[in-house]
C-alpha cells in the first residue's frame, strides 16, 4: 500500500479527545461516498491519547476493514475502507 500526495488526510493536531469520534466518523463516511479505498488520519505521537481514541473509534466503525500505524510515521494511522 502506497500513500500518495492525493490520499485523503484528516489532521487531528490540536483537537480535543471528545471531538475525535465525530470528526473521524464523518471523515470516513465522506470517503466511503467518494469511493476512496485508503485514508490517513494524522494524530501525532506525543502522548498517545489521540492515537488510542482514534483506534478505538476505528475499531467500532463498520466501514473500516483494517487500520495500522504507518511504519514510516508513527504519528499517523493508515485506514483501509470497505
mmCIF file as gemmi writes it, N, C-alpha and C atoms, coordinates in Angstrom:
data_model
loop_
_atom_site.group_PDB
_atom_site.id
_atom_site.type_symbol
_atom_site.label_atom_id
_atom_site.label_alt_id
_atom_site.label_comp_id
_atom_site.label_asym_id
_atom_site.label_entity_id
_atom_site.label_seq_id
_atom_site.pdbx_PDB_ins_code
_atom_site.Cartn_x
_atom_site.Cartn_y
_atom_site.Cartn_z
_atom_site.occupancy
_atom_site.B_iso_or_equiv
_atom_site.pdbx_formal_charge
_atom_site.auth_seq_id
_atom_site.auth_asym_id
_atom_site.pdbx_PDB_model_num
ATOM 1 N N . UNK Axp A 1 ? 0.844 -1.173 0 1 0 ? 1 A 1
ATOM 2 C CA . UNK Axp A 1 ? 0 0 0 1 0 ? 1 A 1
ATOM 3 C C . UNK Axp A 1 ? 0.885 1.231 0 1 0 ? 1 A 1
ATOM 4 N N . UNK Axp A 2 ? 0.706 2.068 -0.994 1 0 ? 2 A 1
ATOM 5 C CA . UNK Axp A 2 ? 1.465 3.308 -1.091 1 0 ? 2 A 1
ATOM 6 C C . UNK Axp A 2 ? 0.561 4.489 -0.742 1 0 ? 2 A 1
ATOM 7 N N . UNK Axp A 3 ? 1.113 5.422 -0.007 1 0 ? 3 A 1
ATOM 8 C CA . UNK Axp A 3 ? 0.395 6.651 0.312 1 0 ? 3 A 1
ATOM 9 C C . UNK Axp A 3 ? 0.88 7.715 -0.66 1 0 ? 3 A 1
ATOM 10 N N . UNK Axp A 4 ? -0.051 8.376 -1.323 1 0 ? 4 A 1
ATOM 11 C CA . UNK Axp A 4 ? 0.28 9.393 -2.3 1 0 ? 4 A 1
ATOM 12 C C . UNK Axp A 4 ? -0.111 10.771 -1.769 1 0 ? 4 A 1
ATOM 13 N N . UNK Axp A 5 ? 0.355 11.8 -2.443 1 0 ? 5 A 1
ATOM 14 C CA . UNK Axp A 5 ? 0.012 13.162 -2.047 1 0 ? 5 A 1
ATOM 15 C C . UNK Axp A 5 ? -1.487 13.412 -2.075 1 0 ? 5 A 1
ATOM 16 N N . UNK Axp A 6 ? -2.198 12.71 -2.94 1 0 ? 6 A 1
ATOM 17 C CA . UNK Axp A 6 ? -3.64 12.931 -3.044 1 0 ? 6 A 1
ATOM 18 C C . UNK Axp A 6 ? -4.459 11.993 -2.144 1 0 ? 6 A 1
ATOM 19 N N . UNK Axp A 7 ? -3.806 11.19 -1.302 1 0 ? 7 A 1
ATOM 20 C CA . UNK Axp A 7 ? -4.532 10.349 -0.35 1 0 ? 7 A 1
ATOM 21 C C . UNK Axp A 7 ? -5.225 11.269 0.656 1 0 ? 7 A 1
ATOM 22 N N . UNK Axp A 8 ? -6.528 11.104 0.857 1 0 ? 8 A 1
ATOM 23 C CA . UNK Axp A 8 ? -7.248 11.975 1.794 1 0 ? 8 A 1
ATOM 24 C C . UNK Axp A 8 ? -6.675 11.877 3.206 1 0 ? 8 A 1
ATOM 25 N N . UNK Axp A 9 ? -6.549 13.041 3.859 1 0 ? 9 A 1
ATOM 26 C CA . UNK Axp A 9 ? -5.959 13.099 5.194 1 0 ? 9 A 1
ATOM 27 C C . UNK Axp A 9 ? -6.857 13.883 6.136 1 0 ? 9 A 1
ATOM 28 N N . UNK Axp A 10 ? -6.916 13.424 7.372 1 0 ? 10 A 1
ATOM 29 C CA . UNK Axp A 10 ? -7.598 14.148 8.438 1 0 ? 10 A 1
ATOM 30 C C . UNK Axp A 10 ? -6.547 14.448 9.492 1 0 ? 10 A 1
ATOM 31 N N . UNK Axp A 11 ? -6.278 15.73 9.729 1 0 ? 11 A 1
ATOM 32 C CA . UNK Axp A 11 ? -5.275 16.145 10.708 1 0 ? 11 A 1
ATOM 33 C C . UNK Axp A 11 ? -5.969 16.52 12.01 1 0 ? 11 A 1
ATOM 34 N N . UNK Axp A 12 ? -5.694 15.769 13.066 1 0 ? 12 A 1
ATOM 35 C CA . UNK Axp A 12 ? -6.332 15.985 14.357 1 0 ? 12 A 1
ATOM 36 C C . UNK Axp A 12 ? -5.448 16.741 15.348 1 0 ? 12 A 1
ATOM 37 N N . UNK Axp A 13 ? -4.314 17.271 14.899 1 0 ? 13 A 1
ATOM 38 C CA . UNK Axp A 13 ? -3.463 18.056 15.793 1 0 ? 13 A 1
ATOM 39 C C . UNK Axp A 13 ? -4.271 19.189 16.412 1 0 ? 13 A 1
ATOM 40 N N . UNK Axp A 14 ? -4.19 19.321 17.71 1 0 ? 14 A 1
ATOM 41 C CA . UNK Axp A 14 ? -4.87 20.4 18.4 1 0 ? 14 A 1
ATOM 42 C C . UNK Axp A 14 ? -6.315 20.12 18.745 1 0 ? 14 A 1
ATOM 43 N N . UNK Axp A 15 ? -6.847 18.985 18.319 1 0 ? 15 A 1
ATOM 44 C CA . UNK Axp A 15 ? -8.238 18.647 18.629 1 0 ? 15 A 1
ATOM 45 C C . UNK Axp A 15 ? -8.342 18.067 20.034 1 0 ? 15 A 1
ATOM 46 N N . UNK Axp A 16 ? -9.518 18.219 20.627 1 0 ? 16 A 1
ATOM 47 C CA . UNK Axp A 16 ? -9.764 17.618 21.934 1 0 ? 16 A 1
ATOM 48 C C . UNK Axp A 16 ? -10.334 16.217 21.728 1 0 ? 16 A 1
ATOM 49 N N . UNK Axp A 17 ? -10.087 15.352 22.697 1 0 ? 17 A 1
ATOM 50 C CA . UNK Axp A 17 ? -10.455 13.939 22.579 1 0 ? 17 A 1
ATOM 51 C C . UNK Axp A 17 ? -11.951 13.764 22.338 1 0 ? 17 A 1
ATOM 52 N N . UNK Axp A 18 ? -12.77 14.59 22.953 1 0 ? 18 A 1
ATOM 53 C CA . UNK Axp A 18 ? -14.216 14.428 22.817 1 0 ? 18 A 1
ATOM 54 C C . UNK Axp A 18 ? -14.724 14.694 21.4 1 0 ? 18 A 1
ATOM 55 N N . UNK Axp A 19 ? -13.939 15.348 20.56 1 0 ? 19 A 1
ATOM 56 C CA . UNK Axp A 19 ? -14.334 15.614 19.176 1 0 ? 19 A 1
ATOM 57 C C . UNK Axp A 19 ? -13.859 14.548 18.195 1 0 ? 19 A 1
ATOM 58 N N . UNK Axp A 20 ? -12.956 13.702 18.612 1 0 ? 20 A 1
ATOM 59 C CA . UNK Axp A 20 ? -12.331 12.73 17.712 1 0 ? 20 A 1
ATOM 60 C C . UNK Axp A 20 ? -13.356 11.805 17.076 1 0 ? 20 A 1
ATOM 61 N N . UNK Axp A 21 ? -14.276 11.278 17.843 1 0 ? 21 A 1
ATOM 62 C CA . UNK Axp A 21 ? -15.239 10.311 17.304 1 0 ? 21 A 1
ATOM 63 C C . UNK Axp A 21 ? -16.072 10.927 16.179 1 0 ? 21 A 1
ATOM 64 N N . UNK Axp A 22 ? -16.566 12.127 16.389 1 0 ? 22 A 1
ATOM 65 C CA . UNK Axp A 22 ? -17.379 12.8 15.371 1 0 ? 22 A 1
ATOM 66 C C . UNK Axp A 22 ? -16.554 13.081 14.123 1 0 ? 22 A 1
ATOM 67 N N . UNK Axp A 23 ? -15.361 13.636 14.301 1 0 ? 23 A 1
ATOM 68 C CA . UNK Axp A 23 ? -14.522 14.001 13.16 1 0 ? 23 A 1
ATOM 69 C C . UNK Axp A 23 ? -14.097 12.783 12.345 1 0 ? 23 A 1
ATOM 70 N N . UNK Axp A 24 ? -13.677 11.727 13.023 1 0 ? 24 A 1
ATOM 71 C CA . UNK Axp A 24 ? -13.209 10.519 12.329 1 0 ? 24 A 1
ATOM 72 C C . UNK Axp A 24 ? -14.362 9.843 11.598 1 0 ? 24 A 1
ATOM 73 N N . UNK Axp A 25 ? -15.5 9.681 12.258 1 0 ? 25 A 1
ATOM 74 C CA . UNK Axp A 25 ? -16.634 9.011 11.61 1 0 ? 25 A 1
ATOM 75 C C . UNK Axp A 25 ? -17.165 9.815 10.427 1 0 ? 25 A 1
ATOM 76 N N . UNK Axp A 26 ? -17.219 11.133 10.531 1 0 ? 26 A 1
ATOM 77 C CA . UNK Axp A 26 ? -17.638 11.97 9.398 1 0 ? 26 A 1
ATOM 78 C C . UNK Axp A 26 ? -16.658 11.856 8.234 1 0 ? 26 A 1
ATOM 79 N N . UNK Axp A 27 ? -15.363 11.87 8.547 1 0 ? 27 A 1
ATOM 80 C CA . UNK Axp A 27 ? -14.313 11.75 7.535 1 0 ? 27 A 1
ATOM 81 C C . UNK Axp A 27 ? -14.426 10.41 6.798 1 0 ? 27 A 1
ATOM 82 N N . UNK Axp A 28 ? -14.641 9.334 7.54 1 0 ? 28 A 1
ATOM 83 C CA . UNK Axp A 28 ? -14.77 8.01 6.93 1 0 ? 28 A 1
ATOM 84 C C . UNK Axp A 28 ? -16.026 7.953 6.054 1 0 ? 28 A 1
ATOM 85 N N . UNK Axp A 29 ? -17.12 8.471 6.553 1 0 ? 29 A 1
ATOM 86 C CA . UNK Axp A 29 ? -18.367 8.463 5.793 1 0 ? 29 A 1
ATOM 87 C C . UNK Axp A 29 ? -18.216 9.218 4.466 1 0 ? 29 A 1
ATOM 88 N N . UNK Axp A 30 ? -17.574 10.379 4.504 1 0 ? 30 A 1
ATOM 89 C CA . UNK Axp A 30 ? -17.344 11.156 3.284 1 0 ? 30 A 1
ATOM 90 C C . UNK Axp A 30 ? -16.494 10.381 2.283 1 0 ? 30 A 1
ATOM 91 N N . UNK Axp A 31 ? -15.476 9.708 2.769 1 0 ? 31 A 1
ATOM 92 C CA . UNK Axp A 31 ? -14.576 8.982 1.875 1 0 ? 31 A 1
ATOM 93 C C . UNK Axp A 31 ? -15.176 7.694 1.35 1 0 ? 31 A 1
ATOM 94 N N . UNK Axp A 32 ? -16.098 7.105 2.073 1 0 ? 32 A 1
ATOM 95 C CA . UNK Axp A 32 ? -16.854 5.957 1.551 1 0 ? 32 A 1
ATOM 96 C C . UNK Axp A 32 ? -17.692 6.425 0.363 1 0 ? 32 A 1
ATOM 97 N N . UNK Axp A 33 ? -18.362 7.569 0.536 1 0 ? 33 A 1
ATOM 98 C CA . UNK Axp A 33 ? -19.174 8.119 -0.556 1 0 ? 33 A 1
ATOM 99 C C . UNK Axp A 33 ? -18.324 8.476 -1.777 1 0 ? 33 A 1
ATOM 100 N N . UNK Axp A 34 ? -17.087 8.91 -1.543 1 0 ? 34 A 1
ATOM 101 C CA . UNK Axp A 34 ? -16.171 9.251 -2.634 1 0 ? 34 A 1
ATOM 102 C C . UNK Axp A 34 ? -15.453 8.031 -3.202 1 0 ? 34 A 1
ATOM 103 N N . UNK Axp A 35 ? -15.731 6.86 -2.616 1 0 ? 35 A 1
ATOM 104 C CA . UNK Axp A 35 ? -15.152 5.577 -3.044 1 0 ? 35 A 1
ATOM 105 C C . UNK Axp A 35 ? -13.635 5.529 -2.906 1 0 ? 35 A 1
ATOM 106 N N . UNK Axp A 36 ? -13.101 6.175 -1.879 1 0 ? 36 A 1
ATOM 107 C CA . UNK Axp A 36 ? -11.673 6.081 -1.579 1 0 ? 36 A 1
ATOM 108 C C . UNK Axp A 36 ? -11.418 4.809 -0.786 1 0 ? 36 A 1
ATOM 109 N N . UNK Axp A 37 ? -10.368 4.104 -1.142 1 0 ? 37 A 1
ATOM 110 C CA . UNK Axp A 37 ? -10.044 2.823 -0.504 1 0 ? 37 A 1
ATOM 111 C C . UNK Axp A 37 ? -9.162 3.013 0.738 1 0 ? 37 A 1
ATOM 112 N N . UNK Axp A 38 ? -8.298 4.021 0.709 1 0 ? 38 A 1
ATOM 113 C CA . UNK Axp A 38 ? -7.386 4.289 1.821 1 0 ? 38 A 1
ATOM 114 C C . UNK Axp A 38 ? -7.448 5.752 2.213 1 0 ? 38 A 1
ATOM 115 N N . UNK Axp A 39 ? -7.319 6.014 3.506 1 0 ? 39 A 1
ATOM 116 C CA . UNK Axp A 39 ? -7.228 7.374 4.026 1 0 ? 39 A 1
ATOM 117 C C . UNK Axp A 39 ? -6.171 7.397 5.123 1 0 ? 39 A 1
ATOM 118 N N . UNK Axp A 40 ? -5.702 8.593 5.447 1 0 ? 40 A 1
ATOM 119 C CA . UNK Axp A 40 ? -4.751 8.792 6.535 1 0 ? 40 A 1
ATOM 120 C C . UNK Axp A 40 ? -5.401 9.619 7.623 1 0 ? 40 A 1
ATOM 121 N N . UNK Axp A 41 ? -5.156 9.228 8.854 1 0 ? 41 A 1
ATOM 122 C CA . UNK Axp A 41 ? -5.571 10.043 9.988 1 0 ? 41 A 1
ATOM 123 C C . UNK Axp A 41 ? -4.305 10.419 10.752 1 0 ? 41 A 1
ATOM 124 N N . UNK Axp A 42 ? -4.05 11.713 10.824 1 0 ? 42 A 1
ATOM 125 C CA . UNK Axp A 42 ? -2.848 12.23 11.486 1 0 ? 42 A 1
ATOM 126 C C . UNK Axp A 42 ? -3.235 12.628 12.904 1 0 ? 42 A 1
ATOM 127 N N . UNK Axp A 43 ? -2.595 11.989 13.883 1 0 ? 43 A 1
ATOM 128 C CA . UNK Axp A 43 ? -2.943 12.215 15.28 1 0 ? 43 A 1
ATOM 129 C C . UNK Axp A 43 ? -1.759 12.649 16.116 1 0 ? 43 A 1
ATOM 130 N N . UNK Axp A 44 ? -0.566 12.591 15.579 1 0 ? 44 A 1
ATOM 131 C CA . UNK Axp A 44 ? 0.622 12.918 16.35 1 0 ? 44 A 1
ATOM 132 C C . UNK Axp A 44 ? 1.063 11.723 17.174 1 0 ? 44 A 1
ATOM 133 N N . UNK Axp A 45 ? 2.224 11.855 17.81 1 0 ? 45 A 1
ATOM 134 C CA . UNK Axp A 45 ? 2.747 10.712 18.554 1 0 ? 45 A 1
ATOM 135 C C . UNK Axp A 45 ? 3.253 11.081 19.944 1 0 ? 45 A 1
ATOM 136 N N . UNK Axp A 46 ? 2.873 12.221 20.47 1 0 ? 46 A 1
ATOM 137 C CA . UNK Axp A 46 ? 3.445 12.666 21.737 1 0 ? 46 A 1
ATOM 138 C C . UNK Axp A 46 ? 2.962 11.86 22.941 1 0 ? 46 A 1
ATOM 139 N N . UNK Axp A 47 ? 1.677 11.928 23.282 1 0 ? 47 A 1
ATOM 140 C CA . UNK Axp A 47 ? 1.2 11.248 24.489 1 0 ? 47 A 1
ATOM 141 C C . UNK Axp A 47 ? 0.359 10.018 24.187 1 0 ? 47 A 1
ATOM 142 N N . UNK Axp A 48 ? 0.045 9.773 22.939 1 0 ? 48 A 1
ATOM 143 C CA . UNK Axp A 48 ? -0.78 8.634 22.504 1 0 ? 48 A 1
ATOM 144 C C . UNK Axp A 48 ? -2.243 8.734 22.914 1 0 ? 48 A 1
ATOM 145 N N . UNK Axp A 49 ? -2.667 9.836 23.5 1 0 ? 49 A 1
ATOM 146 C CA . UNK Axp A 49 ? -4.068 9.977 23.886 1 0 ? 49 A 1
ATOM 147 C C . UNK Axp A 49 ? -4.957 9.993 22.644 1 0 ? 49 A 1
ATOM 148 N N . UNK Axp A 50 ? -4.595 10.819 21.65 1 0 ? 50 A 1
ATOM 149 C CA . UNK Axp A 50 ? -5.383 10.868 20.418 1 0 ? 50 A 1
ATOM 150 C C . UNK Axp A 50 ? -5.274 9.557 19.648 1 0 ? 50 A 1
ATOM 151 N N . UNK Axp A 51 ? -4.093 8.96 19.636 1 0 ? 51 A 1
ATOM 152 C CA . UNK Axp A 51 ? -3.892 7.693 18.929 1 0 ? 51 A 1
ATOM 153 C C . UNK Axp A 51 ? -4.834 6.628 19.473 1 0 ? 51 A 1
ATOM 154 N N . UNK Axp A 52 ? -4.896 6.495 20.769 1 0 ? 52 A 1
ATOM 155 C CA . UNK Axp A 52 ? -5.767 5.485 21.39 1 0 ? 52 A 1
ATOM 156 C C . UNK Axp A 52 ? -7.23 5.755 21.076 1 0 ? 52 A 1
ATOM 157 N N . UNK Axp A 53 ? -7.644 7.014 21.104 1 0 ? 53 A 1
ATOM 158 C CA . UNK Axp A 53 ? -9.039 7.346 20.812 1 0 ? 53 A 1
ATOM 159 C C . UNK Axp A 53 ? -9.367 7.09 19.34 1 0 ? 53 A 1
ATOM 160 N N . UNK Axp A 54 ? -8.45 7.464 18.44 1 0 ? 54 A 1
ATOM 161 C CA . UNK Axp A 54 ? -8.654 7.21 17.013 1 0 ? 54 A 1
ATOM 162 C C . UNK Axp A 54 ? -8.809 5.71 16.772 1 0 ? 54 A 1
ATOM 163 N N . UNK Axp A 55 ? -7.95 4.907 17.35 1 0 ? 55 A 1
ATOM 164 C CA . UNK Axp A 55 ? -8.001 3.464 17.144 1 0 ? 55 A 1
ATOM 165 C C . UNK Axp A 55 ? -9.269 2.86 17.751 1 0 ? 55 A 1
ATOM 166 N N . UNK Axp A 56 ? -9.732 3.397 18.872 1 0 ? 56 A 1
ATOM 167 C CA . UNK Axp A 56 ? -10.99 2.928 19.471 1 0 ? 56 A 1
ATOM 168 C C . UNK Axp A 56 ? -12.163 3.198 18.522 1 0 ? 56 A 1
ATOM 169 N N . UNK Axp A 57 ? -12.174 4.399 17.942 1 0 ? 57 A 1
ATOM 170 C CA . UNK Axp A 57 ? -13.251 4.77 17.021 1 0 ? 57 A 1
ATOM 171 C C . UNK Axp A 57 ? -13.193 3.906 15.761 1 0 ? 57 A 1
ATOM 172 N N . UNK Axp A 58 ? -12 3.701 15.218 1 0 ? 58 A 1
ATOM 173 C CA . UNK Axp A 58 ? -11.851 2.897 14.007 1 0 ? 58 A 1
ATOM 174 C C . UNK Axp A 58 ? -12.277 1.452 14.243 1 0 ? 58 A 1
ATOM 175 N N . UNK Axp A 59 ? -11.956 0.916 15.398 1 0 ? 59 A 1
ATOM 176 C CA . UNK Axp A 59 ? -12.316 -0.467 15.729 1 0 ? 59 A 1
ATOM 177 C C . UNK Axp A 59 ? -13.833 -0.654 15.724 1 0 ? 59 A 1
ATOM 178 N N . UNK Axp A 60 ? -14.571 0.385 16.096 1 0 ? 60 A 1
ATOM 179 C CA . UNK Axp A 60 ? -16.031 0.3 16.198 1 0 ? 60 A 1
ATOM 180 C C . UNK Axp A 60 ? -16.767 0.749 14.936 1 0 ? 60 A 1
ATOM 181 N N . UNK Axp A 61 ? -16.032 1.181 13.918 1 0 ? 61 A 1
ATOM 182 C CA . UNK Axp A 61 ? -16.662 1.66 12.689 1 0 ? 61 A 1
ATOM 183 C C . UNK Axp A 61 ? -16.766 0.501 11.69 1 0 ? 61 A 1
ATOM 184 N N . UNK Axp A 62 ? -17.986 0.174 11.275 1 0 ? 62 A 1
ATOM 185 C CA . UNK Axp A 62 ? -18.222 -0.972 10.388 1 0 ? 62 A 1
ATOM 186 C C . UNK Axp A 62 ? -17.735 -0.757 8.957 1 0 ? 62 A 1
ATOM 187 N N . UNK Axp A 63 ? -17.383 0.472 8.604 1 0 ? 63 A 1
ATOM 188 C CA . UNK Axp A 63 ? -16.879 0.766 7.262 1 0 ? 63 A 1
ATOM 189 C C . UNK Axp A 63 ? -15.373 0.589 7.148 1 0 ? 63 A 1
ATOM 190 N N . UNK Axp A 64 ? -14.722 0.279 8.261 1 0 ? 64 A 1
ATOM 191 C CA . UNK Axp A 64 ? -13.264 0.119 8.294 1 0 ? 64 A 1
ATOM 192 C C . UNK Axp A 64 ? -12.914 -1.36 8.197 1 0 ? 64 A 1
ATOM 193 N N . UNK Axp A 65 ? -12.116 -1.704 7.187 1 0 ? 65 A 1
ATOM 194 C CA . UNK Axp A 65 ? -11.648 -3.084 7.039 1 0 ? 65 A 1
ATOM 195 C C . UNK Axp A 65 ? -10.457 -3.324 7.959 1 0 ? 65 A 1
ATOM 196 N N . UNK Axp A 66 ? -9.489 -2.392 7.925 1 0 ? 66 A 1
ATOM 197 C CA . UNK Axp A 66 ? -8.263 -2.548 8.697 1 0 ? 66 A 1
ATOM 198 C C . UNK Axp A 66 ? -7.655 -1.179 8.935 1 0 ? 66 A 1
ATOM 199 N N . UNK Axp A 67 ? -6.821 -1.081 9.963 1 0 ? 67 A 1
ATOM 200 C CA . UNK Axp A 67 ? -6.068 0.145 10.224 1 0 ? 67 A 1
ATOM 201 C C . UNK Axp A 67 ? -4.792 -0.219 10.95 1 0 ? 67 A 1
ATOM 202 N N . UNK Axp A 68 ? -3.766 0.59 10.76 1 0 ? 68 A 1
ATOM 203 C CA . UNK Axp A 68 ? -2.476 0.338 11.395 1 0 ? 68 A 1
ATOM 204 C C . UNK Axp A 68 ? -1.641 1.609 11.37 1 0 ? 68 A 1
ATOM 205 N N . UNK Axp A 69 ? -0.723 1.693 12.331 1 0 ? 69 A 1
ATOM 206 C CA . UNK Axp A 69 ? 0.198 2.824 12.358 1 0 ? 69 A 1
ATOM 207 C C . UNK Axp A 69 ? 1.117 2.762 11.148 1 0 ? 69 A 1
ATOM 208 N N . UNK Axp A 70 ? 1.397 3.885 10.585 1 0 ? 70 A 1
ATOM 209 C CA . UNK Axp A 70 ? 2.329 3.981 9.466 1 0 ? 70 A 1
ATOM 210 C C . UNK Axp A 70 ? 3.741 3.719 9.998 1 0 ? 70 A 1
ATOM 211 N N . UNK Axp A 71 ? 4.421 2.728 9.45 1 0 ? 71 A 1
ATOM 212 C CA . UNK Axp A 71 ? 5.77 2.386 9.909 1 0 ? 71 A 1
ATOM 213 C C . UNK Axp A 71 ? 6.76 3.527 9.722 1 0 ? 71 A 1
ATOM 214 N N . UNK Axp A 72 ? 6.528 4.386 8.742 1 0 ? 72 A 1
ATOM 215 C CA . UNK Axp A 72 ? 7.445 5.491 8.458 1 0 ? 72 A 1
ATOM 216 C C . UNK Axp A 72 ? 7.125 6.736 9.266 1 0 ? 72 A 1
ATOM 217 N N . UNK Axp A 73 ? 5.912 6.793 9.814 1 0 ? 73 A 1
ATOM 218 C CA . UNK Axp A 73 ? 5.496 7.946 10.607 1 0 ? 73 A 1
ATOM 219 C C . UNK Axp A 73 ? 4.488 7.468 11.648 1 0 ? 73 A 1
ATOM 220 N N . UNK Axp A 74 ? 4.936 7.249 12.861 1 0 ? 74 A 1
ATOM 221 C CA . UNK Axp A 74 ? 4.072 6.716 13.907 1 0 ? 74 A 1
ATOM 222 C C . UNK Axp A 74 ? 3.031 7.727 14.389 1 0 ? 74 A 1
ATOM 223 N N . UNK Axp A 75 ? 3.053 8.926 13.834 1 0 ? 75 A 1
ATOM 224 C CA . UNK Axp A 75 ? 2.074 9.944 14.17 1 0 ? 75 A 1
ATOM 225 C C . UNK Axp A 75 ? 0.847 9.902 13.287 1 0 ? 75 A 1
ATOM 226 N N . UNK Axp A 76 ? 0.754 8.883 12.446 1 0 ? 76 A 1
ATOM 227 C CA . UNK Axp A 76 ? -0.432 8.765 11.59 1 0 ? 76 A 1
ATOM 228 C C . UNK Axp A 76 ? -0.841 7.313 11.431 1 0 ? 76 A 1
ATOM 229 N N . UNK Axp A 77 ? -2.124 7.129 11.19 1 0 ? 77 A 1
ATOM 230 C CA . UNK Axp A 77 ? -2.705 5.803 11.009 1 0 ? 77 A 1
ATOM 231 C C . UNK Axp A 77 ? -3.252 5.68 9.6 1 0 ? 77 A 1
ATOM 232 N N . UNK Axp A 78 ? -2.941 4.576 8.945 1 0 ? 78 A 1
ATOM 233 C CA . UNK Axp A 78 ? -3.459 4.262 7.625 1 0 ? 78 A 1
ATOM 234 C C . UNK Axp A 78 ? -4.722 3.436 7.818 1 0 ? 78 A 1
ATOM 235 N N . UNK Axp A 79 ? -5.785 3.828 7.109 1 0 ? 79 A 1
ATOM 236 C CA . UNK Axp A 79 ? -7.075 3.164 7.257 1 0 ? 79 A 1
ATOM 237 C C . UNK Axp A 79 ? -7.519 2.611 5.915 1 0 ? 79 A 1
ATOM 238 N N . UNK Axp A 80 ? -7.912 1.333 5.883 1 0 ? 80 A 1
ATOM 239 C CA . UNK Axp A 80 ? -8.467 0.714 4.69 1 0 ? 80 A 1
ATOM 240 C C . UNK Axp A 80 ? -9.979 0.665 4.846 1 0 ? 80 A 1
ATOM 241 N N . UNK Axp A 81 ? -10.683 1.203 3.858 1 0 ? 81 A 1
ATOM 242 C CA . UNK Axp A 81 ? -12.133 1.286 3.906 1 0 ? 81 A 1
ATOM 243 C C . UNK Axp A 81 ? -12.794 0.242 3.017 1 0 ? 81 A 1
ATOM 244 N N . UNK Axp A 82 ? -14.048 -0.092 3.321 1 0 ? 82 A 1
ATOM 245 C CA . UNK Axp A 82 ? -14.818 -1.043 2.509 1 0 ? 82 A 1
ATOM 246 C C . UNK Axp A 82 ? -15.149 -0.435 1.176 1 0 ? 82 A 1
